[in-house]
Amino acid sequence: MAVAFTAEDRGRITASLLDTAEELFATQGLKKTSLEELVAPSGIAKGSFYAFYDSKEALYKDVMIRRAPLVARRLAEPLSRPPGTEALAALMRAATEVLTGDPFYRRLLTHPDELEAVARRVGPEEVARVTPHLVQPLIRYFAQGQADGVIVPGVPPEILVGVVRTAGLVVLNRDRFGADYEQVLDATIDALARGLTA
């Protein structure tokens, strides 16, 4: 017999599932996280999970959407500055701090297969609901900088977002740089920031 949940129960259980999923997906990943682990803190049976989510991937997507505004807030200060070398460097430093300080997004970027699995299951349009929080502000920023003649022209803003993301590759490969990591990261960010300005 199906369990009927009150609105209050649904809210509490959904919040518990999101909190648990955020922690487990960040530490174990999508595949290794079991339904049993996800539902245990909420006190529901494994079968009751499907009264809340169609799949683990749908829950993963909701964690991404819930986390996106938190990450966007970390980028807001650099994006409030007029485009230029210093502002671009600050933006990249803020983005790399997300990678070092946010285990969920670090996992997401280091395991693109998980994002692909989520997109296959829930659809790319659902995954794209994260875009307005993270990608669109960057695209607008670069487009405005190009219109102002400050950021290199002739490169689509979407591509410039990808260029900025390359600084994250240094963070994700920090073990390869050893004691020189901080200097390599700073030099990479500075070089990219100078190269992006007209």
MDAnalysis code that builds the backbone (N, CA, C; Angstrom):
import MDAnalysis as mda
import numpy as np

u = mda.Universe.empty(594, n_residues=198, atom_resindex=np.repeat(np.arange(198), 3), trajectory=True)
u.add_TopologyAttr("name", ["N", "CA", "C"] * 198)
u.add_TopologyAttr("resid", np.arange(1, 199))
u.add_TopologyAttr("resname", ["MET", "ALA", "VAL", "ALA", "PHE", "THR", "ALA", "GLU", "ASP", "ARG", "GLY", "ARG", "ILE", "THR", "ALA", "SER", "LEU", "LEU", "ASP", "THR", "ALA", "GLU", "GLU", "LEU", "PHE", "ALA", "THR", "GLN", "GLY", "LEU", "LYS", "LYS", "THR", "SER", "LEU", "GLU", "GLU", "LEU", "VAL", "ALA", "PRO", "SER", "GLY", "ILE", "ALA", "LYS", "GLY", "SER", "PHE", "TYR", "ALA", "PHE", "TYR", "ASP", "SER", "LYS", "GLU", "ALA", "LEU", "TYR", "LYS", "ASP", "VAL", "MET", "ILE", "ARG", "ARG", "ALA", "PRO", "LEU", "VAL", "ALA", "ARG", "ARG", "LEU", "ALA", "GLU", "PRO", "LEU", "SER", "ARG", "PRO", "PRO", "GLY", "THR", "GLU", "ALA", "LEU", "ALA", "ALA", "LEU", "MET", "ARG", "ALA", "ALA", "THR", "GLU", "VAL", "LEU", "THR", "GLY", "ASP", "PRO", "PHE", "TYR", "ARG", "ARG", "LEU", "LEU", "THR", "HIS", "PRO", "ASP", "GLU", "LEU", "GLU", "ALA", "VAL", "ALA", "ARG", "ARG", "VAL", "GLY", "PRO", "GLU", "GLU", "VAL", "ALA", "ARG", "VAL", "THR", "PRO", "HIS", "LEU", "VAL", "GLN", "PRO", "LEU", "ILE", "ARG", "TYR", "PHE", "ALA", "GLN", "GLY", "GLN", "ALA", "ASP", "GLY", "VAL", "ILE", "VAL", "PRO", "GLY", "VAL", "PRO", "PRO", "GLU", "ILE", "LEU", "VAL", "GLY", "VAL", "VAL", "ARG", "THR", "ALA", "GLY", "LEU", "VAL", "VAL", "LEU", "ASN", "ARG", "ASP", "ARG", "PHE", "GLY", "ALA", "ASP", "TYR", "GLU", "GLN", "VAL", "LEU", "ASP", "ALA", "THR", "ILE", "ASP", "ALA", "LEU", "ALA", "ARG", "GLY", "LEU", "THR", "ALA"])
u.atoms.positions = np.array([
    [0.843, -1.174, 0.000],
    [0.000, 0.000, 0.000],
    [0.892, 1.243, 0.000],
    [0.556, 2.216, -0.861],
    [1.334, 3.448, -0.961],
    [1.131, 4.304, 0.278],
    [2.208, 4.918, 0.730],
    [2.149, 5.784, 1.902],
    [1.726, 7.171, 1.457],
    [0.772, 7.761, 2.174],
    [0.355, 9.131, 1.882],
    [1.180, 10.070, 2.747],
    [1.802, 11.043, 2.109],
    [2.629, 12.007, 2.825],
    [1.905, 13.347, 2.884],
    [1.938, 13.967, 4.045],
    [1.360, 15.298, 4.170],
    [2.303, 16.297, 3.484],
    [1.810, 17.498, 3.251],
    [2.634, 18.534, 2.635],
    [3.857, 18.816, 3.507],
    [3.652, 18.811, 4.816],
    [4.767, 19.044, 5.738],
    [5.793, 17.914, 5.636],
    [5.300, 16.658, 5.584],
    [6.192, 15.506, 5.426],
    [6.976, 15.614, 4.122],
    [6.278, 15.965, 3.058],
    [6.923, 16.055, 1.744],
    [8.055, 17.088, 1.773],
    [7.792, 18.226, 2.392],
    [8.817, 19.267, 2.470],
    [10.026, 18.814, 3.263],
    [9.775, 18.196, 4.401],
    [10.861, 17.730, 5.266],
    [11.670, 16.636, 4.574],
    [10.982, 15.689, 3.966],
    [11.658, 14.554, 3.325],
    [12.439, 15.020, 2.098],
    [11.843, 15.907, 1.312],
    [12.547, 16.425, 0.136],
    [13.814, 17.142, 0.555],
    [13.734, 17.966, 1.601],
    [14.924, 18.673, 2.094],
    [15.980, 17.680, 2.574],
    [15.550, 16.626, 3.259],
    [16.480, 15.617, 3.742],
    [17.147, 14.885, 2.574],
    [16.368, 14.542, 1.558],
    [16.925, 13.867, 0.386],
    [17.948, 14.754, -0.314],
    [17.639, 16.032, -0.456],
    [18.566, 16.963, -1.103],
    [19.858, 17.114, -0.303],
    [19.730, 17.272, 1.006],
    [20.919, 17.416, 1.857],
    [21.797, 16.170, 1.792],
    [21.157, 15.019, 1.901],
    [21.897, 13.751, 1.877],
    [22.543, 13.535, 0.522],
    [21.778, 13.800, -0.542],
    [22.306, 13.610, -1.896],
    [23.498, 14.522, -2.156],
    [23.403, 15.760, -1.711],
    [24.501, 16.695, -1.933],
    [25.796, 16.170, -1.323],
    [25.706, 15.665, -0.122],
    [26.887, 15.140, 0.559],
    [27.398, 13.862, -0.099],
    [26.486, 12.920, -0.357],
    [26.908, 11.633, -0.908],
    [27.371, 11.742, -2.353],
    [26.685, 12.528, -3.167],
    [27.113, 12.679, -4.557],
    [28.483, 13.355, -4.626],
    [28.746, 14.282, -3.706],
    [30.045, 14.973, -3.698],
    [31.169, 14.028, -3.288],
    [30.888, 13.109, -2.365],
    [31.953, 12.238, -1.851],
    [32.045, 10.895, -2.576],
    [30.895, 10.335, -2.975],
    [30.887, 8.993, -3.577],
    [30.563, 9.006, -5.063],
    [29.848, 10.014, -5.497],
    [29.427, 10.050, -6.885],
    [28.055, 9.434, -7.074],
    [27.532, 9.605, -8.250],
    [26.182, 9.153, -8.590],
    [26.048, 7.634, -8.538],
    [26.945, 6.937, -9.219],
    [26.822, 5.474, -9.325],
    [26.974, 4.760, -7.984],
    [27.928, 5.197, -7.172],
    [28.216, 4.487, -5.924],
    [27.238, 4.825, -4.804],
    [26.416, 5.847, -4.994],
    [25.440, 6.211, -3.972],
    [24.183, 5.364, -4.174],
    [23.811, 4.627, -3.154],
    [22.643, 3.745, -3.262],
    [21.385, 4.452, -2.773],
    [20.234, 3.920, -3.205],
    [18.955, 4.455, -2.723],
    [18.850, 4.294, -1.208],
    [19.354, 3.198, -0.690],
    [19.303, 2.971, 0.759],
    [20.011, 4.101, 1.506],
    [21.178, 4.490, 1.002],
    [21.923, 5.572, 1.648],
    [21.182, 6.904, 1.538],
    [20.539, 7.120, 0.412],
    [19.829, 8.386, 0.202],
    [18.616, 8.529, 1.113],
    [17.878, 7.436, 1.304],
    [16.624, 7.539, 2.062],
    [16.805, 7.367, 3.563],
    [17.895, 6.752, 3.997],
    [18.063, 6.434, 5.427],
    [17.860, 7.642, 6.347],
    [18.502, 8.786, 6.108],
    [18.310, 9.912, 7.039],
    [16.885, 10.471, 7.057],
    [16.154, 10.277, 5.968],
    [14.789, 10.835, 5.906],
    [13.768, 9.928, 6.588],
    [14.157, 8.676, 6.851],
    [13.255, 7.754, 7.532],
    [12.195, 7.135, 6.643],
    [12.371, 7.192, 5.317],
    [11.392, 6.563, 4.427],
    [11.967, 5.267, 3.876],
    [11.082, 4.430, 3.374],
    [11.507, 3.180, 2.756],
    [12.087, 3.469, 1.374],
    [12.918, 2.550, 0.906],
    [13.548, 2.723, -0.400],
    [12.511, 2.941, -1.504],
    [11.440, 2.169, -1.469],
    [10.400, 2.297, -2.491],
    [9.698, 3.646, -2.458],
    [9.683, 4.287, -1.298],
    [9.027, 5.596, -1.177],
    [9.825, 6.708, -1.844],
    [11.098, 6.443, -2.137],
    [11.916, 7.433, -2.836],
    [11.202, 7.915, -4.091],
    [10.550, 6.966, -4.794],
    [9.936, 7.282, -6.087],
    [8.664, 8.118, -5.959],
    [8.203, 8.335, -4.748],
    [7.110, 9.289, -4.539],
    [7.645, 10.719, -4.591],
    [8.987, 10.854, -4.547],
    [9.624, 12.169, -4.535],
    [10.435, 12.433, -5.796],
    [11.103, 11.410, -6.292],
    [11.943, 11.558, -7.481],
    [11.795, 10.344, -8.377],
    [11.871, 10.578, -9.682],
    [11.779, 9.480, -10.646],
    [13.049, 8.639, -10.670],
    [14.176, 9.265, -10.278],
    [15.464, 8.582, -10.366],
    [16.496, 9.329, -9.524],
    [17.638, 8.677, -9.321],
    [18.750, 9.349, -8.638],
    [19.220, 10.536, -9.473],
    [19.160, 10.384, -10.795],
    [19.606, 11.458, -11.677],
    [18.739, 12.706, -11.533],
    [17.433, 12.510, -11.336],
    [16.541, 13.658, -11.127],
    [16.882, 14.370, -9.817],
    [17.230, 13.603, -8.802],
    [17.651, 14.192, -7.531],
    [18.971, 14.936, -7.712],
    [19.893, 14.358, -8.448],
    [21.181, 14.989, -8.734],
    [20.954, 16.348, -9.408],
    [20.055, 16.364, -10.396],
    [19.741, 17.608, -11.099],
    [19.210, 18.653, -10.134],
    [18.346, 18.260, -9.225],
    [17.800, 19.213, -8.258],
    [18.874, 19.733, -7.298],
    [19.841, 18.893, -6.965],
    [20.953, 19.373, -6.135],
    [21.750, 20.412, -6.917],
    [22.005, 20.151, -8.198],
    [22.716, 21.119, -9.029],
    [21.976, 22.455, -9.059],
    [20.668, 22.399, -9.253],
    [19.872, 23.623, -9.338],
    [19.874, 24.351, -7.999],
    [19.786, 23.605, -6.917],
    [19.794, 24.225, -5.595],
    [21.144, 24.883, -5.303],
    [22.248, 24.264, -5.729],
    [23.584, 24.792, -5.449],
    [23.967, 25.953, -6.360],
    [23.398, 26.013, -7.555],
    [23.824, 27.012, -8.546],
    [23.755, 28.450, -8.034],
    [22.672, 28.889, -7.376],
    [22.661, 30.276, -6.881],
    [23.733, 30.551, -5.830],
    [24.095, 29.536, -5.048],
    [25.151, 29.714, -4.049],
    [26.487, 29.974, -4.731],
    [26.736, 29.227, -5.806],
    [27.969, 29.427, -6.564],
    [27.923, 30.778, -7.262],
    [26.772, 31.131, -7.821],
    [26.628, 32.413, -8.526],
    [26.922, 33.581, -7.595],
    [26.523, 33.472, -6.335],
    [26.801, 34.549, -5.374],
    [28.301, 34.754, -5.167],
    [29.055, 33.676, -5.273],
    [30.508, 33.805, -5.108],
    [31.143, 34.529, -6.294],
    [30.482, 34.487, -7.446],
    [31.002, 35.153, -8.638],
    [30.440, 36.563, -8.802],
    [29.456, 36.918, -8.002],
    [28.741, 38.192, -8.175],
    [29.646, 39.401, -8.001],
    [30.532, 39.385, -7.009],
    [31.377, 40.564, -6.764],
    [32.282, 40.856, -7.959],
    [33.031, 39.878, -8.469],
    [33.862, 40.189, -9.645],
    [33.016, 40.603, -10.865],
    [31.838, 40.010, -11.009],
    [30.983, 40.369, -12.148],
    [30.381, 41.766, -12.008],
    [30.438, 42.329, -10.806],
    [29.904, 43.686, -10.611],
    [30.937, 44.746, -11.007],
    [32.184, 44.343, -11.197],
    [33.242, 45.280, -11.598],
    [33.183, 45.518, -13.104],
    [33.631, 46.691, -13.546],
    [33.729, 46.905, -15.001],
    [34.728, 45.915, -15.592],
    [34.450, 45.358, -16.770],
    [35.378, 44.402, -17.380],
    [36.768, 45.017, -17.564],
    [37.753, 44.211, -17.317],
    [39.148, 44.611, -17.470],
    [40.036, 43.505, -16.934],
    [41.335, 43.702, -17.026],
    [42.283, 42.667, -16.622],
    [42.107, 42.271, -15.159],
    [42.018, 43.264, -14.272],
    [41.892, 42.950, -12.843],
    [40.573, 42.247, -12.535],
    [39.495, 42.710, -13.169],
    [38.188, 42.094, -12.924],
    [38.158, 40.658, -13.437],
    [38.757, 40.416, -14.600],
    [38.793, 39.054, -15.144],
    [39.628, 38.132, -14.251],
    [40.743, 38.659, -13.747],
    [41.562, 37.851, -12.838],
    [40.782, 37.538, -11.564],
    [40.064, 38.524, -11.032],
    [39.256, 38.290, -9.817],
    [38.155, 37.275, -10.088],
    [37.563, 37.331, -11.275],
    [36.517, 36.375, -11.649],
    [37.077, 34.956, -11.690],
    [38.245, 34.796, -12.293],
    [38.846, 33.462, -12.368],
    [39.275, 32.967, -10.990],
    [39.761, 33.866, -10.154],
    [40.127, 33.450, -8.792],
    [38.888, 33.002, -8.013],
    [37.785, 33.724, -8.185],
    [36.540, 33.334, -7.513],
    [36.077, 31.968, -8.015],
    [36.178, 31.748, -9.328],
    [35.764, 30.460, -9.900],
    [36.649, 29.332, -9.388],
    [37.959, 29.577, -9.261],
    [38.835, 28.514, -8.764],
    [38.591, 28.259, -7.288],
    [38.170, 29.281, -6.555],
    [37.825, 29.072, -5.143],
    [36.595, 28.184, -5.000],
    [35.675, 28.277, -5.961],
    [34.516, 27.374, -5.952],
    [35.005, 25.936, -6.081],
    [35.959, 25.719, -6.972],
    [36.474, 24.355, -7.168],
    [37.190, 23.824, -5.939],
    [37.872, 24.698, -5.214],
    [38.577, 24.220, -4.035],
    [37.667, 24.137, -2.822],
    [36.589, 24.930, -2.802],
    [35.738, 24.993, -1.619],
    [34.383, 24.340, -1.725],
    [33.975, 23.933, -2.917],
    [32.658, 23.336, -3.102],
    [32.825, 21.911, -3.614],
    [32.760, 20.920, -2.717],
    [33.026, 19.542, -3.141],
    [32.039, 19.016, -4.176],
    [30.794, 19.500, -4.144],
    [29.808, 19.011, -5.115],
    [30.197, 19.445, -6.529],
    [30.505, 20.727, -6.705],
    [30.858, 21.202, -8.046],
    [32.230, 20.705, -8.479],
    [33.144, 20.502, -7.546],
    [34.435, 19.922, -7.912],
    [34.213, 18.517, -8.471],
    [33.379, 17.736, -7.799],
    [33.065, 16.385, -8.285],
    [32.400, 16.447, -9.654],
    [31.494, 17.386, -9.814],
    [30.769, 17.538, -11.077],
    [31.732, 17.808, -12.223],
    [32.734, 18.654, -11.974],
    [33.682, 18.998, -13.032],
    [34.729, 17.924, -13.259],
    [35.060, 17.158, -12.231],
    [36.077, 16.117, -12.399],
    [35.494, 14.797, -12.892],
    [34.166, 14.676, -12.869],
    [33.515, 13.457, -13.337],
    [32.393, 13.817, -14.323],
    [32.776, 14.278, -15.519],
    [31.752, 14.702, -16.487],
    [30.799, 13.581, -16.900],
    [31.212, 12.323, -16.701],
    [30.336, 11.199, -17.015],
    [29.067, 11.241, -16.160],
    [29.169, 11.775, -14.943],
    [27.990, 11.854, -14.088],
    [26.998, 12.878, -14.641],
    [27.511, 14.015, -15.094],
    [26.639, 15.021, -15.690],
    [25.995, 14.479, -16.965],
    [26.750, 13.723, -17.742],
    [26.205, 13.110, -18.955],
    [25.096, 12.116, -18.610],
    [25.286, 11.332, -17.555],
    [24.256, 10.371, -17.133],
    [22.995, 11.098, -16.693],
    [23.171, 12.207, -15.984],
    [22.013, 12.998, -15.546],
    [21.292, 13.567, -16.767],
    [22.052, 14.128, -17.701],
    [21.438, 14.716, -18.902],
    [20.697, 13.661, -19.718],
    [21.268, 12.454, -19.817],
    [20.579, 11.379, -20.553],
    [19.251, 11.015, -19.904],
    [19.257, 10.964, -18.580],
    [18.075, 10.493, -17.857],
    [16.980, 11.559, -17.740],
    [17.366, 12.794, -17.403],
    [16.350, 13.826, -17.166],
    [16.203, 14.786, -18.336],
    [17.137, 14.731, -19.287],
    [17.072, 15.595, -20.455],
    [17.970, 16.811, -20.311],
    [18.631, 17.183, -21.406],
    [19.550, 18.324, -21.351],
    [18.855, 19.640, -21.015],
    [17.582, 19.751, -21.372],
    [16.861, 20.997, -21.055],
    [16.676, 21.168, -19.548],
    [16.536, 20.077, -18.824],
    [16.428, 20.161, -17.364],
    [17.779, 20.535, -16.746],
    [18.857, 19.937, -17.255],
    [20.187, 20.269, -16.764],
    [20.495, 21.738, -17.064],
    [19.994, 22.229, -18.193],
    [20.240, 23.620, -18.589],
    [19.594, 24.622, -17.634],
    [18.758, 24.165, -16.725],
    [18.162, 25.087, -15.748],
    [19.213, 25.680, -14.812],
    [20.408, 25.102, -14.809],
    [21.513, 25.659, -14.019],
    [22.103, 26.872, -14.749],
    [22.029, 26.894, -16.074],
    [22.659, 27.916, -16.906],
    [22.326, 29.347, -16.514],
    [21.058, 29.692, -16.237],
    [20.780, 31.098, -15.904],
    [21.543, 31.595, -14.682],
    [21.884, 30.711, -13.783],
    [22.591, 31.109, -12.566],
    [24.094, 31.252, -12.774],
    [24.666, 30.405, -13.613],
    [26.117, 30.353, -13.723],
    [26.653, 30.850, -15.062],
    [26.115, 30.375, -16.147],
    [26.698, 30.663, -17.456],
    [26.185, 31.977, -18.044],
    [24.892, 32.220, -17.962],
    [24.341, 33.430, -18.579],
    [24.959, 34.720, -18.050],
    [25.179, 34.865, -16.727],
    [25.830, 36.100, -16.265],
    [27.223, 36.298, -16.862],
    [27.963, 35.204, -17.045],
    [29.286, 35.303, -17.651],
    [29.188, 35.705, -19.118],
    [28.250, 35.120, -19.834],
    [28.067, 35.465, -21.247],
    [27.712, 36.940, -21.385],
    [26.793, 37.419, -20.546],
    [26.421, 38.840, -20.604],
    [27.613, 39.735, -20.277],
    [28.405, 39.317, -19.300],
    [29.566, 40.098, -18.894],
    [30.558, 40.232, -20.056],
    [30.849, 39.125, -20.715],
    [31.785, 39.164, -21.834],
    [31.206, 39.948, -23.013],
    [29.934, 39.774, -23.280],
    [29.308, 40.527, -24.379],
    [29.377, 42.026, -24.109],
    [29.122, 42.428, -22.867],
    [29.200, 43.851, -22.521],
    [30.639, 44.354, -22.639],
    [31.581, 43.547, -22.182],
    [32.993, 43.929, -22.296],
    [33.430, 44.078, -23.738],
    [32.919, 43.229, -24.607],
    [33.230, 43.358, -26.034],
    [32.583, 44.612, -26.612],
    [31.342, 44.876, -26.225],
    [30.647, 46.076, -26.700],
    [31.374, 47.341, -26.244],
    [31.969, 47.293, -25.063],
    [32.713, 48.443, -24.527],
    [34.129, 48.543, -25.094],
    [34.538, 47.539, -25.874],
    [35.869, 47.557, -26.463],
    [36.977, 47.149, -25.502],
    [36.605, 46.515, -24.384],
    [37.587, 46.150, -23.365],
    [38.032, 44.697, -23.509],
    [37.133, 43.834, -23.941],
    [37.428, 42.398, -24.086],
    [37.593, 42.084, -25.564],
    [38.516, 41.171, -25.852],
    [38.855, 40.846, -27.244],
    [37.606, 40.626, -28.091],
    [37.570, 41.264, -29.252],
    [36.426, 41.089, -30.139],
    [36.574, 39.825, -30.986],
    [35.515, 39.467, -31.651],
    [35.575, 38.391, -32.634],
    [35.505, 36.984, -32.074],
    [35.441, 36.844, -30.759],
    [35.326, 35.517, -30.141],
    [33.967, 35.466, -29.455],
    [33.131, 34.492, -29.795],
    [31.820, 34.442, -29.145],
    [31.947, 34.385, -27.616],
    [31.088, 35.115, -26.904],
    [31.151, 35.107, -25.439],
    [31.107, 33.710, -24.827],
    [30.380, 32.784, -25.459],
    [30.308, 31.409, -24.944],
    [31.686, 30.756, -24.943],
    [32.487, 31.076, -25.968],
    [33.848, 30.528, -26.054],
    [34.735, 31.167, -24.988],
    [34.524, 32.461, -24.737],
    [35.304, 33.137, -23.695],
    [35.028, 32.531, -22.322],
    [33.793, 32.093, -22.093],
    [33.474, 31.403, -20.839],
    [34.330, 30.142, -20.724],
    [34.471, 29.417, -21.831],
    [35.322, 28.222, -21.827],
    [36.774, 28.546, -21.537],
    [37.260, 29.677, -22.056],
    [38.637, 30.094, -21.795],
    [38.828, 30.343, -20.304],
    [37.869, 31.035, -19.687],
    [37.955, 31.306, -18.252],
    [37.955, 30.008, -17.464],
    [37.191, 29.042, -17.904],
    [37.118, 27.761, -17.194],
    [38.438, 27.003, -17.224],
    [39.320, 27.324, -18.176],
    [40.595, 26.598, -18.237],
    [41.445, 26.823, -16.990],
    [41.249, 27.945, -16.312],
    [41.986, 28.154, -15.060],
    [41.657, 27.044, -14.063],
    [40.436, 26.523, -14.141],
    [40.035, 25.433, -13.262],
    [40.813, 24.156, -13.500],
    [41.355, 23.995, -14.706],
    [42.141, 22.795, -14.988],
    [43.403, 22.755, -14.131],
    [43.957, 23.930, -13.848],
    [45.130, 23.977, -12.966],
    [44.738, 23.470, -11.581],
    [43.570, 23.913, -11.103],
    [43.100, 23.487, -9.778],
    [42.868, 21.983, -9.753],
    [42.221, 21.480, -10.781],
    [41.899, 20.057, -10.811],
    [43.136, 19.177, -10.939],
    [44.230, 19.772, -11.413],
    [45.483, 19.021, -11.573],
    [46.572, 19.536, -10.646],
    [46.173, 20.085, -9.510],
    [47.126, 20.739, -8.610],
    [48.240, 19.803, -8.153],
    [47.977, 18.514, -8.025],
    [49.014, 17.570, -7.581],
    [50.190, 17.510, -8.546],
    [49.947, 17.793, -9.798],
    [51.014, 17.733, -10.802],
    [52.018, 18.871, -10.653],
    [51.602, 19.960, -9.969],
    [52.463, 21.135, -9.871],
    [53.247, 21.206, -8.570],
    [52.898, 20.354, -7.620],
    [53.621, 20.310, -6.358],
    [53.672, 21.654, -5.659],
    [54.852, 22.023, -5.185],
    [55.030, 23.256, -4.424],
    [54.818, 24.506, -5.284],
    [54.856, 24.349, -6.594],
    [54.688, 25.498, -7.497],
    [53.223, 25.787, -7.828],
    [52.308, 25.006, -7.262],
    [50.889, 25.124, -7.640],
    [50.363, 26.559, -7.580],
    [50.539, 27.251, -6.453],
    [49.985, 28.608, -6.296],
    [50.557, 29.552, -7.342],
    [51.861, 29.456, -7.578],
    [52.485, 30.327, -8.576],
    [51.979, 30.005, -9.981],
    [51.819, 28.727, -10.286],
    [51.308, 28.327, -11.602],
    [49.884, 28.842, -11.781],
    [49.059, 28.697, -10.746],
    [47.680, 29.171, -10.836],
    [47.643, 30.680, -11.036],
    [48.405, 31.425, -10.244],
    [48.425, 32.888, -10.380],
    [48.902, 33.311, -11.758],
    [49.973, 32.674, -12.247],
    [50.513, 33.027, -13.564],
    [49.508, 32.701, -14.670],
    [48.813, 31.573, -14.540],
    [47.811, 31.188, -15.540],
    [46.669, 32.193, -15.564],
    [46.169, 32.534, -14.394],
    [45.066, 33.499, -14.306],
    [45.495, 34.849, -14.873],
    [46.670, 35.324, -14.499],
    [47.143, 36.618, -14.998],
    [47.311, 36.604, -16.509],
    [47.886, 35.521, -17.044],
    [48.081, 35.429, -18.497],
    [46.731, 35.397, -19.223],
    [45.798, 34.613, -18.708],
    [44.473, 34.559, -19.338],
    [43.770, 35.902, -19.279],
    [43.841, 36.565, -18.139],
    [43.177, 37.861, -17.991],
    [43.757, 38.891, -18.961],
    [45.082, 38.912, -19.081],
    [45.701, 39.853, -20.033],
    [45.338, 39.479, -21.469],
    [45.317, 38.185, -21.763],
    [45.013, 37.752, -23.119],
    [43.568, 38.009, -23.542],
    [42.671, 38.096, -22.569],
    [41.251, 38.323, -22.889],
    [40.904, 39.795, -23.073],
    [41.813, 40.671, -22.661],
    [41.501, 42.087, -22.788],
    [42.049, 42.641, -24.102],
    [41.295, 43.555, -24.660],
    [41.651, 44.110, -25.965],
    [42.831, 45.059, -25.825],
])
